[in-house]
Amino acid sequence: MNMNRRDALALGAGAAAFALTGLAGGQAFASAEDVDKKLMEIAGGSMPEMGKVMLATPEIAENGNTVPVSVSVESAMAGGDMVESITLYADGNPNPEVVTFHFTALSGAAQANTRMRLAKTQNVVAVAKMADGSTYMDKKQVKVTIGGCGG
Amino acid sequence: MASKPRVKVPKKAAPGEVITIKTLINHKMESGQRKDGDGNLIPRMIINKFTAEFNGQPVFSADMHGAISANPYMEFTAKVEQSGTFKFTWVDDEGSVYTTESEITVG
């Protein structure tokens, strides 16, 4: 990414506006505020409660192109105690959305592992939506040595 | 574009057991953020949907975005009560569909 100081400053000011209008083209990154907004949407106006969700990421990722991530929620996965979905967000990527896992009674457990790209050091947030409408979250910071956005 | 998907499902399980399933498909998952040699943005081309079914019933699915690594890997669980067939489906931005099936004996 070729960027001089002036560009960098201008970008910082413009980034929020870019992300808001969804015009995240190339250099604009999402921010923690964008992610918070999405969390509030999922939770219906307030922030999801911390807890119940277990998000496991490496503390330091040498290669941002493939960062293993594991997420799980304690749940019986039957009757009223069901996890509908878990969504992962990365607040320093060009687009904050990473993945949404959908679970059913046949899943047996609310648990999934995958590998994601991280552009730089940032927070990863997992939000779980339960069948009764309640939401829970967990947040972890991942330090990235080599970014994964091909910039 | 994508090659033969690989899945790992146990061959046998006890009724009601929660098994772990691992899947991997080769796909470059072009994020839409990279530029080619001339500075033009390379259009996004990723697998955006993965689903797992057991005997026609949904088990697990994932909506993927550009932040999923190349050759997307998915590990998840399934509760099996009887023998049957798992069907795994991947769909990419061009609408290409990749599927594979895997049988399990329960009992």
Interface residues (C-beta under 8 A of the other chain):
Chain A: G25 G26 N65 T66 V67 M77 A90 N93 P94 N95 E97 V98 V99 T100 F101 H102 F103 T104 A105 L106 S107 G108 A109 Q111 A112 N113 T114 R115 M116 R117 L118 G148 C149 G150 G151
Chain B: V18 I19 S31 Q33 R34 K35 L41 F54 Q57 P58 V59 F60 S61 A62 D63 M64 H65 G66 A67 I68 S69 A70 P72 Y73 M74 E75 F76 T77 A78 K79
